[in-house]
Amino acid sequence: MRNIDHVIVGHAGGAGARVGEVFNPNTGQVQARVQLGTQADLDKAIAAAQAAQPGWAATNPQRRARVMFAFKALIEKNMDELAHLLSSEHGKVIADAKGDIQRGLEVIEFACGIPHVLKGEYTQGAGPGIDVYSMRQPLGIGAGITPFNFPAMIPMWMFGVAIACGNAFILKPSERDPSVPVRLAELMLEAGAPAGILQVVHGDKEMVDAILDHPAISAVSFVGSSDIAHYVYRRGVEAGKRVQAMGGAKNHGIVMPDADLDQVVADLSGAAFGSAGERCMALPVVVPVGDKTADALREKLIPAIEALRVGVSTDAEAHYGPVVNAAHKQRVENWIQTGVDEGAELVVDGRGFQLQGHEQGFFIGPSLFDRVTPDMQAYKEEIFGPVLQIVRAPDFETAVRLPSDHQYGNGVAIFTRNGHAAREFAARVNVGMVGINVPIPVPVAYHTFGGWKRSAFGDTNQHGMEGVKFWTKVKTITQRWPDGSPDGGNAFVIPTMG
């Protein structure tokens, strides 16, 4: 049985007192065991980070960028290995696994430009003989707590920017699919980062709490469910840390009467069911405006959904693979039953799906609900599976209000040919990320990612310049050099005092 250990400087390895099971979602069988760390493991990682970080921070940004360039090249060289490893533990099809890695790699590409983005501000002559300038300096040691659904992308979102800014980083990945984060740390070391700059500690809540409480960790970035995000944010802030904690989502897709329904159906097939719906930027709710639009959309959706191919993660023809484990499969199927019990119309039922030859795998067929209403729990909560819900809206105002009033505010999309409607919707909707004829509006790496309401806790978003701000602190210097005259020059005057 394969053993997945920590990546900690000086860690001898070997079996610990507690382990977690890593499944192959295609077969339902345990394929590896991951060590669940202790406070002592974290302390050892902290000590190594403290030893390495000052020298790394003193390394000029251009040399740090060269490490990022080398890391990028190693990721590209090892793309197939990483994708297959990711797929084998998560269940994503290979193409989707490569997309996971590529989106993280785009943040690494942004981090390669760190010499430019770290430049501070400068004002010459802010007062008589006075200049003012600022510099961005690293925080010291940062930590990331990442979810199972993007085991490559989200860690790279975090540690790419943090390390490029001069910090050391401790990653606590999901114990469900931990192998890719381990490989990323190994490749970062191979790229030239000093030992101790990127380390991986595995664990469950015990390790999360240890990270949140440790006084040497200055900042924590988290992605996961909203309840846990709120817990992480509150506990981390109480411990004096910077915290950004991204939570759940219930993204809506508004379909206006003038939308190209064939394109909408094609977009929904990928956005709602891709990666088995295990994405915080999935599109699990579609809101057609008007019954005529809803009826036409439903008529086109049914055959498209029935044509989706569910297969093992290595099946190149499969649209999506299994969910991550048996518990999550049961959770999704329970939500489908809840929707039925609440009175929604189950048009396509994905429960009970079995893949021939892989009957013990964690597969769920695609499901479609119609006539879902905002008072239903199945609408209010995140299902995180291959389930699409139709919520009919009588008019544009209702379509704006539905995502605006929802407890989550991660992403939303509108499908229309009407520029005025799109502009009005984007300006008014109470959601953090908006797509206009774009079903999954994840911003490119040099912009920032972040939702509103219960989708995000904290004031700073992931990656882009927001990420740089999160992983650095600003120091502002006001300087004056006397001119050497006998009276010492003019008396010092604070610039704002005239």
Secondary structure, 3 states (H helix, E strand, C coil): CEEECCECCCCCCCCCCCEEEEEECCCCEEEEEEECCCHHHHHHHHHHHHHHHHHHHHCCHHHHHHHHHHHHHHHHHCHHHHHHHHHHHHCCCHHHHHHHHHHHHHHHHHHCCHHHHCCCCEEEEEECCEEEEEEEEECCEEEEECCCCCCCHHHHHHHHHHHHCCCEEEEECCCCCCHHHHHHHHHHHHCCCCCCCEEECCCCHHHHHHHHHCCCCCEEEEECCHHHHHHHHHHHHHCCCEEEEECCCCCEEEECCCCCHHHHHHHHHHHHHHHHHCCCCCCCEEEEECHHHHHHHHHHHHHHHHCCCECCCCCCCCCECCCCCHHHHHHHHHHHHHHHHCCCEEEECCCCCCECCECCCCCCCCEEEECCCCCCHHHHCCCCCCEEEECCECCHHHHHHHHHHCCEECEEEEECCCHHHHHHHHHHCCCCEEEECCCCCCCCCCCCECCEECCEECCCCECHHHHHHHCEEEEEEEEECCCCCCCCCCCCCCHHHC
